[in-house]
């Protein structure tokens, strides 16, 4: 993934944050996907934690409803999924 596409931000914009992203382009039958994996040695507080920057083709005008968040999971430092599950939300800021 290109530099600057997936960035640690908000509560994770500190040292000790490992962040990686992977992009799968849309096809005729499936939407595009961005998978984000984040690790912070100090833990991650509530609030904004990642920014995804997107470029779109000329003539395409996405709206906020064109984006969604699926399959969010959080694990503790021992690798166990946090139960009860945390909920996540997102904001699509289209400029």
Jmol script that loads the backbone (N, CA, C; Angstrom):
load data "model"
ATOM      1  N   UNK A   1       0.861  -1.176   0.000  1.00  0.00           N
ATOM      2  CA  UNK A   1       0.000   0.000   0.000  1.00  0.00           C
ATOM      3  C   UNK A   1       0.900   1.230   0.000  1.00  0.00           C
ATOM      4  N   UNK A   2       0.497   2.260  -0.716  1.00  0.00           N
ATOM      5  CA  UNK A   2       1.295   3.479  -0.828  1.00  0.00           C
ATOM      6  C   UNK A   2       1.383   4.216   0.500  1.00  0.00           C
ATOM      7  N   UNK A   3       2.500   4.894   0.708  1.00  0.00           N
ATOM      8  CA  UNK A   3       2.703   5.711   1.896  1.00  0.00           C
ATOM      9  C   UNK A   3       1.620   6.787   1.967  1.00  0.00           C
ATOM     10  N   UNK A   4       1.072   7.005   3.167  1.00  0.00           N
ATOM     11  CA  UNK A   4       0.087   8.058   3.369  1.00  0.00           C
ATOM     12  C   UNK A   4      -1.349   7.642   3.132  1.00  0.00           C
ATOM     13  N   UNK A   5      -1.587   6.389   2.733  1.00  0.00           N
ATOM     14  CA  UNK A   5      -2.962   5.944   2.499  1.00  0.00           C
ATOM     15  C   UNK A   5      -3.633   5.585   3.819  1.00  0.00           C
ATOM     16  N   UNK A   6      -2.993   4.762   4.641  1.00  0.00           N
ATOM     17  CA  UNK A   6      -3.513   4.389   5.958  1.00  0.00           C
ATOM     18  C   UNK A   6      -2.570   4.968   6.995  1.00  0.00           C
ATOM     19  N   UNK A   7      -3.093   5.858   7.843  1.00  0.00           N
ATOM     20  CA  UNK A   7      -2.269   6.570   8.819  1.00  0.00           C
ATOM     21  C   UNK A   7      -2.818   6.423  10.219  1.00  0.00           C
ATOM     22  N   UNK A   8      -1.937   6.227  11.196  1.00  0.00           N
ATOM     23  CA  UNK A   8      -2.343   6.284  12.596  1.00  0.00           C
ATOM     24  C   UNK A   8      -2.740   7.731  12.882  1.00  0.00           C
ATOM     25  N   UNK A   9      -3.828   7.924  13.608  1.00  0.00           N
ATOM     26  CA  UNK A   9      -4.287   9.274  13.923  1.00  0.00           C
ATOM     27  C   UNK A   9      -5.018   9.253  15.265  1.00  0.00           C
ATOM     28  N   UNK A  10      -5.345  10.425  15.740  1.00  0.00           N
ATOM     29  CA  UNK A  10      -6.087  10.508  16.996  1.00  0.00           C
ATOM     30  C   UNK A  10      -5.355   9.831  18.139  1.00  0.00           C
ATOM     31  N   UNK A  11      -6.013   8.874  18.798  1.00  0.00           N
ATOM     32  CA  UNK A  11      -5.460   8.229  19.994  1.00  0.00           C
ATOM     33  C   UNK A  11      -4.277   7.322  19.705  1.00  0.00           C
ATOM     34  N   UNK A  12      -3.978   7.019  18.440  1.00  0.00           N
ATOM     35  CA  UNK A  12      -2.837   6.158  18.115  1.00  0.00           C
ATOM     36  C   UNK A  12      -1.693   6.923  17.460  1.00  0.00           C
ATOM     37  N   UNK A  13      -1.819   8.215  17.318  1.00  0.00           N
ATOM     38  CA  UNK A  13      -0.775   9.004  16.657  1.00  0.00           C
ATOM     39  C   UNK A  13       0.373   9.273  17.625  1.00  0.00           C
ATOM     40  N   UNK A  14       0.925   8.206  18.199  1.00  0.00           N
ATOM     41  CA  UNK A  14       2.026   8.299  19.154  1.00  0.00           C
ATOM     42  C   UNK A  14       3.082   7.277  18.783  1.00  0.00           C
ATOM     43  N   UNK A  15       4.164   7.297  19.520  1.00  0.00           N
ATOM     44  CA  UNK A  15       5.171   6.263  19.317  1.00  0.00           C
ATOM     45  C   UNK A  15       4.602   4.913  19.743  1.00  0.00           C
ATOM     46  N   UNK A  16       5.238   3.860  19.353  1.00  0.00           N
ATOM     47  CA  UNK A  16       4.847   2.488  19.680  1.00  0.00           C
ATOM     48  C   UNK A  16       3.591   2.026  18.968  1.00  0.00           C
ATOM     49  N   UNK A  17       3.235   2.653  17.850  1.00  0.00           N
ATOM     50  CA  UNK A  17       2.083   2.211  17.081  1.00  0.00           C
ATOM     51  C   UNK A  17       2.567   1.532  15.813  1.00  0.00           C
ATOM     52  N   UNK A  18       2.093   0.313  15.587  1.00  0.00           N
ATOM     53  CA  UNK A  18       2.360  -0.413  14.345  1.00  0.00           C
ATOM     54  C   UNK A  18       1.052  -0.440  13.577  1.00  0.00           C
ATOM     55  N   UNK A  19       1.080  -0.021  12.329  1.00  0.00           N
ATOM     56  CA  UNK A  19      -0.128   0.052  11.524  1.00  0.00           C
ATOM     57  C   UNK A  19       0.178  -0.445  10.123  1.00  0.00           C
ATOM     58  N   UNK A  20      -0.678  -1.299   9.608  1.00  0.00           N
ATOM     59  CA  UNK A  20      -0.537  -1.779   8.246  1.00  0.00           C
ATOM     60  C   UNK A  20      -1.908  -1.789   7.590  1.00  0.00           C
ATOM     61  N   UNK A  21      -1.920  -1.650   6.295  1.00  0.00           N
ATOM     62  CA  UNK A  21      -3.174  -1.679   5.557  1.00  0.00           C
ATOM     63  C   UNK A  21      -3.012  -2.454   4.270  1.00  0.00           C
ATOM     64  N   UNK A  22      -4.094  -3.055   3.815  1.00  0.00           N
ATOM     65  CA  UNK A  22      -4.092  -3.785   2.549  1.00  0.00           C
ATOM     66  C   UNK A  22      -5.343  -3.392   1.777  1.00  0.00           C
ATOM     67  N   UNK A  23      -5.195  -3.174   0.488  1.00  0.00           N
ATOM     68  CA  UNK A  23      -6.302  -2.734  -0.360  1.00  0.00           C
ATOM     69  C   UNK A  23      -6.620  -3.808  -1.395  1.00  0.00           C
ATOM     70  N   UNK A  24      -7.911  -4.085  -1.553  1.00  0.00           N
ATOM     71  CA  UNK A  24      -8.392  -4.963  -2.616  1.00  0.00           C
ATOM     72  C   UNK A  24      -9.328  -4.136  -3.486  1.00  0.00           C
ATOM     73  N   UNK A  25      -9.033  -4.031  -4.760  1.00  0.00           N
ATOM     74  CA  UNK A  25      -9.849  -3.220  -5.670  1.00  0.00           C
ATOM     75  C   UNK A  25     -11.232  -3.828  -5.861  1.00  0.00           C
ATOM     76  N   UNK A  26     -12.187  -2.976  -6.136  1.00  0.00           N
ATOM     77  CA  UNK A  26     -13.549  -3.428  -6.430  1.00  0.00           C
ATOM     78  C   UNK A  26     -13.575  -4.184  -7.744  1.00  0.00           C
ATOM     79  N   UNK A  27     -14.531  -5.098  -7.833  1.00  0.00           N
ATOM     80  CA  UNK A  27     -14.772  -5.813  -9.088  1.00  0.00           C
ATOM     81  C   UNK A  27     -16.210  -5.529  -9.511  1.00  0.00           C
ATOM     82  N   UNK A  28     -16.650  -6.150 -10.570  1.00  0.00           N
ATOM     83  CA  UNK A  28     -18.024  -5.965 -11.026  1.00  0.00           C
ATOM     84  C   UNK A  28     -19.036  -6.498 -10.010  1.00  0.00           C
ATOM     85  N   UNK A  29     -18.615  -7.443  -9.159  1.00  0.00           N
ATOM     86  CA  UNK A  29     -19.555  -8.069  -8.219  1.00  0.00           C
ATOM     87  C   UNK A  29     -19.236  -7.814  -6.749  1.00  0.00           C
ATOM     88  N   UNK A  30     -18.046  -7.315  -6.441  1.00  0.00           N
ATOM     89  CA  UNK A  30     -17.643  -7.089  -5.050  1.00  0.00           C
ATOM     90  C   UNK A  30     -17.123  -5.667  -4.866  1.00  0.00           C
ATOM     91  N   UNK A  31     -17.447  -5.042  -3.710  1.00  0.00           N
ATOM     92  CA  UNK A  31     -16.912  -3.707  -3.454  1.00  0.00           C
ATOM     93  C   UNK A  31     -15.424  -3.768  -3.117  1.00  0.00           C
ATOM     94  N   UNK A  32     -14.749  -2.648  -3.251  1.00  0.00           N
ATOM     95  CA  UNK A  32     -13.355  -2.570  -2.833  1.00  0.00           C
ATOM     96  C   UNK A  32     -13.268  -2.688  -1.317  1.00  0.00           C
ATOM     97  N   UNK A  33     -12.101  -3.101  -0.813  1.00  0.00           N
ATOM     98  CA  UNK A  33     -11.914  -3.274   0.628  1.00  0.00           C
ATOM     99  C   UNK A  33     -10.567  -2.738   1.055  1.00  0.00           C
ATOM    100  N   UNK A  34     -10.532  -2.178   2.264  1.00  0.00           N
ATOM    101  CA  UNK A  34      -9.291  -1.811   2.922  1.00  0.00           C
ATOM    102  C   UNK A  34      -9.280  -2.549   4.252  1.00  0.00           C
ATOM    103  N   UNK A  35      -8.238  -3.340   4.484  1.00  0.00           N
ATOM    104  CA  UNK A  35      -8.083  -4.050   5.753  1.00  0.00           C
ATOM    105  C   UNK A  35      -6.992  -3.336   6.538  1.00  0.00           C
ATOM    106  N   UNK A  36      -7.304  -2.979   7.777  1.00  0.00           N
ATOM    107  CA  UNK A  36      -6.383  -2.245   8.630  1.00  0.00           C
ATOM    108  C   UNK A  36      -6.056  -3.103   9.849  1.00  0.00           C
ATOM    109  N   UNK A  37      -4.767  -3.206  10.153  1.00  0.00           N
ATOM    110  CA  UNK A  37      -4.320  -3.894  11.373  1.00  0.00           C
ATOM    111  C   UNK A  37      -3.469  -2.914  12.153  1.00  0.00           C
ATOM    112  N   UNK A  38      -3.779  -2.794  13.452  1.00  0.00           N
ATOM    113  CA  UNK A  38      -3.131  -1.802  14.284  1.00  0.00           C
ATOM    114  C   UNK A  38      -2.715  -2.442  15.598  1.00  0.00           C
ATOM    115  N   UNK A  39      -1.531  -2.106  16.068  1.00  0.00           N
ATOM    116  CA  UNK A  39      -1.026  -2.591  17.346  1.00  0.00           C
ATOM    117  C   UNK A  39      -0.336  -1.434  18.031  1.00  0.00           C
ATOM    118  N   UNK A  40      -0.640  -1.230  19.293  1.00  0.00           N
ATOM    119  CA  UNK A  40       0.035  -0.211  20.076  1.00  0.00           C
ATOM    120  C   UNK A  40       0.457  -0.831  21.396  1.00  0.00           C
ATOM    121  N   UNK A  41       1.731  -0.754  21.716  1.00  0.00           N
ATOM    122  CA  UNK A  41       2.269  -1.372  22.930  1.00  0.00           C
ATOM    123  C   UNK A  41       1.634  -0.815  24.194  1.00  0.00           C
ATOM    124  N   UNK A  42       1.090   0.396  24.129  1.00  0.00           N
ATOM    125  CA  UNK A  42       0.471   1.023  25.294  1.00  0.00           C
ATOM    126  C   UNK A  42      -1.038   0.847  25.324  1.00  0.00           C
ATOM    127  N   UNK A  43      -1.596   0.132  24.348  1.00  0.00           N
ATOM    128  CA  UNK A  43      -3.048   0.010  24.249  1.00  0.00           C
ATOM    129  C   UNK A  43      -3.607   1.160  23.436  1.00  0.00           C
ATOM    130  N   UNK A  44      -4.863   1.054  23.080  1.00  0.00           N
ATOM    131  CA  UNK A  44      -5.529   2.071  22.273  1.00  0.00           C
ATOM    132  C   UNK A  44      -6.758   2.546  23.018  1.00  0.00           C
ATOM    133  N   UNK A  45      -6.831   3.831  23.263  1.00  0.00           N
ATOM    134  CA  UNK A  45      -7.998   4.393  23.933  1.00  0.00           C
ATOM    135  C   UNK A  45      -9.155   4.553  22.965  1.00  0.00           C
ATOM    136  N   UNK A  46     -10.270   5.021  23.477  1.00  0.00           N
ATOM    137  CA  UNK A  46     -11.420   5.260  22.612  1.00  0.00           C
ATOM    138  C   UNK A  46     -11.219   6.548  21.842  1.00  0.00           C
ATOM    139  N   UNK A  47     -11.785   6.594  20.663  1.00  0.00           N
ATOM    140  CA  UNK A  47     -11.677   7.772  19.822  1.00  0.00           C
ATOM    141  C   UNK A  47     -11.091   7.417  18.471  1.00  0.00           C
ATOM    142  N   UNK A  48     -10.836   8.431  17.691  1.00  0.00           N
ATOM    143  CA  UNK A  48     -10.262   8.235  16.358  1.00  0.00           C
ATOM    144  C   UNK A  48      -8.939   7.496  16.467  1.00  0.00           C
ATOM    145  N   UNK A  49      -8.711   6.517  15.578  1.00  0.00           N
ATOM    146  CA  UNK A  49      -7.445   5.801  15.629  1.00  0.00           C
ATOM    147  C   UNK A  49      -6.806   5.556  14.269  1.00  0.00           C
ATOM    148  N   UNK A  50      -7.516   5.769  13.176  1.00  0.00           N
ATOM    149  CA  UNK A  50      -6.911   5.571  11.864  1.00  0.00           C
ATOM    150  C   UNK A  50      -7.572   6.495  10.851  1.00  0.00           C
ATOM    151  N   UNK A  51      -6.766   6.955   9.901  1.00  0.00           N
ATOM    152  CA  UNK A  51      -7.258   7.738   8.771  1.00  0.00           C
ATOM    153  C   UNK A  51      -6.908   6.988   7.499  1.00  0.00           C
ATOM    154  N   UNK A  52      -7.884   6.830   6.608  1.00  0.00           N
ATOM    155  CA  UNK A  52      -7.671   6.184   5.311  1.00  0.00           C
ATOM    156  C   UNK A  52      -7.908   7.243   4.250  1.00  0.00           C
ATOM    157  N   UNK A  53      -6.885   7.539   3.467  1.00  0.00           N
ATOM    158  CA  UNK A  53      -6.983   8.520   2.386  1.00  0.00           C
ATOM    159  C   UNK A  53      -7.204   7.790   1.071  1.00  0.00           C
ATOM    160  N   UNK A  54      -8.173   8.246   0.298  1.00  0.00           N
ATOM    161  CA  UNK A  54      -8.535   7.574  -0.958  1.00  0.00           C
ATOM    162  C   UNK A  54      -8.473   8.541  -2.131  1.00  0.00           C
ATOM    163  N   UNK A  55      -8.060   8.025  -3.261  1.00  0.00           N
ATOM    164  CA  UNK A  55      -8.160   8.746  -4.527  1.00  0.00           C
ATOM    165  C   UNK A  55      -9.228   8.032  -5.345  1.00  0.00           C
ATOM    166  N   UNK A  56     -10.039   8.782  -6.043  1.00  0.00           N
ATOM    167  CA  UNK A  56     -11.066   8.168  -6.890  1.00  0.00           C
ATOM    168  C   UNK A  56     -10.890   8.626  -8.329  1.00  0.00           C
ATOM    169  N   UNK A  57     -11.407   7.846  -9.222  1.00  0.00           N
ATOM    170  CA  UNK A  57     -11.285   8.148 -10.647  1.00  0.00           C
ATOM    171  C   UNK A  57     -12.035   9.432 -11.005  1.00  0.00           C
ATOM    172  N   UNK A  58     -11.534  10.125 -11.998  1.00  0.00           N
ATOM    173  CA  UNK A  58     -12.185  11.325 -12.506  1.00  0.00           C
ATOM    174  C   UNK A  58     -13.620  10.991 -12.901  1.00  0.00           C
ATOM    175  N   UNK A  59     -14.547  11.844 -12.486  1.00  0.00           N
ATOM    176  CA  UNK A  59     -15.953  11.637 -12.825  1.00  0.00           C
ATOM    177  C   UNK A  59     -16.716  10.819 -11.813  1.00  0.00           C
ATOM    178  N   UNK A  60     -16.022  10.260 -10.805  1.00  0.00           N
ATOM    179  CA  UNK A  60     -16.679   9.488  -9.750  1.00  0.00           C
ATOM    180  C   UNK A  60     -16.888  10.406  -8.557  1.00  0.00           C
ATOM    181  N   UNK A  61     -18.095  10.402  -7.992  1.00  0.00           N
ATOM    182  CA  UNK A  61     -18.430  11.283  -6.883  1.00  0.00           C
ATOM    183  C   UNK A  61     -19.018  10.463  -5.739  1.00  0.00           C
ATOM    184  N   UNK A  62     -18.150   9.850  -4.894  1.00  0.00           N
ATOM    185  CA  UNK A  62     -18.659   9.023  -3.802  1.00  0.00           C
ATOM    186  C   UNK A  62     -19.375   9.866  -2.758  1.00  0.00           C
ATOM    187  N   UNK A  63     -20.286   9.230  -2.057  1.00  0.00           N
ATOM    188  CA  UNK A  63     -20.972   9.859  -0.932  1.00  0.00           C
ATOM    189  C   UNK A  63     -20.696   9.008   0.304  1.00  0.00           C
ATOM    190  N   UNK A  64     -21.040   9.512   1.471  1.00  0.00           N
ATOM    191  CA  UNK A  64     -20.766   8.799   2.722  1.00  0.00           C
ATOM    192  C   UNK A  64     -21.394   7.410   2.737  1.00  0.00           C
ATOM    193  N   UNK A  65     -22.546   7.223   2.109  1.00  0.00           N
ATOM    194  CA  UNK A  65     -23.204   5.910   2.123  1.00  0.00           C
ATOM    195  C   UNK A  65     -22.491   4.882   1.253  1.00  0.00           C
ATOM    196  N   UNK A  66     -21.507   5.309   0.471  1.00  0.00           N
ATOM    197  CA  UNK A  66     -20.721   4.375  -0.332  1.00  0.00           C
ATOM    198  C   UNK A  66     -19.657   3.645   0.498  1.00  0.00           C
ATOM    199  N   UNK A  67     -19.499   4.022   1.759  1.00  0.00           N
ATOM    200  CA  UNK A  67     -18.493   3.444   2.646  1.00  0.00           C
ATOM    201  C   UNK A  67     -19.166   2.785   3.832  1.00  0.00           C
ATOM    202  N   UNK A  68     -18.575   1.695   4.333  1.00  0.00           N
ATOM    203  CA  UNK A  68     -19.076   1.085   5.560  1.00  0.00           C
ATOM    204  C   UNK A  68     -17.949   0.388   6.294  1.00  0.00           C
ATOM    205  N   UNK A  69     -18.208   0.033   7.531  1.00  0.00           N
ATOM    206  CA  UNK A  69     -17.239  -0.634   8.392  1.00  0.00           C
ATOM    207  C   UNK A  69     -17.775  -2.021   8.699  1.00  0.00           C
ATOM    208  N   UNK A  70     -16.975  -3.053   8.433  1.00  0.00           N
ATOM    209  CA  UNK A  70     -17.386  -4.427   8.722  1.00  0.00           C
ATOM    210  C   UNK A  70     -16.246  -5.165   9.401  1.00  0.00           C
ATOM    211  N   UNK A  71     -16.579  -6.220  10.088  1.00  0.00           N
ATOM    212  CA  UNK A  71     -15.599  -7.161  10.655  1.00  0.00           C
ATOM    213  C   UNK A  71     -14.602  -6.527  11.623  1.00  0.00           C
ATOM    214  N   UNK A  72     -15.027  -5.526  12.392  1.00  0.00           N
ATOM    215  CA  UNK A  72     -14.144  -4.928  13.399  1.00  0.00           C
ATOM    216  C   UNK A  72     -13.965  -5.898  14.560  1.00  0.00           C
ATOM    217  N   UNK A  73     -12.715  -6.137  14.956  1.00  0.00           N
ATOM    218  CA  UNK A  73     -12.411  -6.986  16.107  1.00  0.00           C
ATOM    219  C   UNK A  73     -11.262  -6.364  16.881  1.00  0.00           C
ATOM    220  N   UNK A  74     -11.283  -6.524  18.185  1.00  0.00           N
ATOM    221  CA  UNK A  74     -10.203  -6.026  19.036  1.00  0.00           C
ATOM    222  C   UNK A  74      -9.684  -7.170  19.899  1.00  0.00           C
ATOM    223  N   UNK A  75      -8.347  -7.217  20.067  1.00  0.00           N
ATOM    224  CA  UNK A  75      -7.705  -8.241  20.892  1.00  0.00           C
ATOM    225  C   UNK A  75      -6.879  -7.570  21.965  1.00  0.00           C
ATOM    226  N   UNK A  76      -6.696  -8.275  23.084  1.00  0.00           N
ATOM    227  CA  UNK A  76      -5.816  -7.752  24.129  1.00  0.00           C
ATOM    228  C   UNK A  76      -4.368  -8.110  23.812  1.00  0.00           C
ATOM    229  N   UNK A  77      -3.444  -7.706  24.677  1.00  0.00           N
ATOM    230  CA  UNK A  77      -2.025  -7.933  24.401  1.00  0.00           C
ATOM    231  C   UNK A  77      -1.631  -9.406  24.461  1.00  0.00           C
ATOM    232  N   UNK A  78      -2.504 -10.268  24.974  1.00  0.00           N
ATOM    233  CA  UNK A  78      -2.240 -11.709  24.999  1.00  0.00           C
ATOM    234  C   UNK A  78      -2.798 -12.417  23.771  1.00  0.00           C
ATOM    235  N   UNK A  79      -3.428 -11.664  22.864  1.00  0.00           N
ATOM    236  CA  UNK A  79      -3.974 -12.255  21.649  1.00  0.00           C
ATOM    237  C   UNK A  79      -5.383 -12.787  21.783  1.00  0.00           C
ATOM    238  N   UNK A  80      -6.063 -12.487  22.894  1.00  0.00           N
ATOM    239  CA  UNK A  80      -7.444 -12.942  23.086  1.00  0.00           C
ATOM    240  C   UNK A  80      -8.403 -11.843  22.647  1.00  0.00           C
ATOM    241  N   UNK A  81      -9.466 -12.244  21.957  1.00  0.00           N
ATOM    242  CA  UNK A  81     -10.448 -11.253  21.535  1.00  0.00           C
ATOM    243  C   UNK A  81     -11.130 -10.663  22.766  1.00  0.00           C
ATOM    244  N   UNK A  82     -11.327  -9.366  22.756  1.00  0.00           N
ATOM    245  CA  UNK A  82     -11.940  -8.679  23.887  1.00  0.00           C
ATOM    246  C   UNK A  82     -13.439  -8.968  23.882  1.00  0.00           C
ATOM    247  N   UNK A  83     -13.926  -9.483  25.012  1.00  0.00           N
ATOM    248  CA  UNK A  83     -15.337  -9.805  25.191  1.00  0.00           C
ATOM    249  C   UNK A  83     -15.807  -9.062  26.437  1.00  0.00           C
ATOM    250  N   UNK A  84     -16.914  -8.336  26.486  1.00  0.00           N
ATOM    251  CA  UNK A  84     -17.785  -8.153  25.338  1.00  0.00           C
ATOM    252  C   UNK A  84     -17.083  -7.348  24.257  1.00  0.00           C
ATOM    253  N   UNK A  85     -17.504  -7.599  23.037  1.00  0.00           N
ATOM    254  CA  UNK A  85     -16.879  -6.934  21.896  1.00  0.00           C
ATOM    255  C   UNK A  85     -17.039  -5.429  21.968  1.00  0.00           C
ATOM    256  N   UNK A  86     -15.998  -4.763  21.530  1.00  0.00           N
ATOM    257  CA  UNK A  86     -16.067  -3.316  21.391  1.00  0.00           C
ATOM    258  C   UNK A  86     -16.850  -2.994  20.127  1.00  0.00           C
ATOM    259  N   UNK A  87     -17.508  -1.870  20.122  1.00  0.00           N
ATOM    260  CA  UNK A  87     -18.188  -1.441  18.913  1.00  0.00           C
ATOM    261  C   UNK A  87     -17.369  -0.322  18.272  1.00  0.00           C
ATOM    262  N   UNK A  88     -17.427  -0.244  16.981  1.00  0.00           N
ATOM    263  CA  UNK A  88     -16.675   0.777  16.260  1.00  0.00           C
ATOM    264  C   UNK A  88     -17.606   1.506  15.311  1.00  0.00           C
ATOM    265  N   UNK A  89     -17.274   2.723  15.034  1.00  0.00           N
ATOM    266  CA  UNK A  89     -18.012   3.510  14.061  1.00  0.00           C
ATOM    267  C   UNK A  89     -17.007   4.221  13.176  1.00  0.00           C
ATOM    268  N   UNK A  90     -17.500   4.878  12.169  1.00  0.00           N
ATOM    269  CA  UNK A  90     -16.607   5.615  11.291  1.00  0.00           C
ATOM    270  C   UNK A  90     -17.314   6.826  10.723  1.00  0.00           C
ATOM    271  N   UNK A  91     -16.518   7.737  10.221  1.00  0.00           N
ATOM    272  CA  UNK A  91     -17.014   8.928   9.558  1.00  0.00           C
ATOM    273  C   UNK A  91     -16.342   9.021   8.206  1.00  0.00           C
ATOM    274  N   UNK A  92     -17.114   9.209   7.159  1.00  0.00           N
ATOM    275  CA  UNK A  92     -16.561   9.420   5.821  1.00  0.00           C
ATOM    276  C   UNK A  92     -16.540  10.921   5.588  1.00  0.00           C
ATOM    277  N   UNK A  93     -15.338  11.498   5.575  1.00  0.00           N
ATOM    278  CA  UNK A  93     -15.144  12.932   5.359  1.00  0.00           C
ATOM    279  C   UNK A  93     -14.705  13.116   3.911  1.00  0.00           C
ATOM    280  N   UNK A  94     -15.649  13.446   3.039  1.00  0.00           N
ATOM    281  CA  UNK A  94     -15.383  13.525   1.610  1.00  0.00           C
ATOM    282  C   UNK A  94     -15.162  14.980   1.217  1.00  0.00           C
ATOM    283  N   UNK A  95     -13.994  15.226   0.637  1.00  0.00           N
ATOM    284  CA  UNK A  95     -13.650  16.617   0.261  1.00  0.00           C
ATOM    285  C   UNK A  95     -13.406  16.717  -1.206  1.00  0.00           C
TER     286      UNK A  95
END
end "model"
wireframe off; spacefill off
backbone 0.3
color backbone group
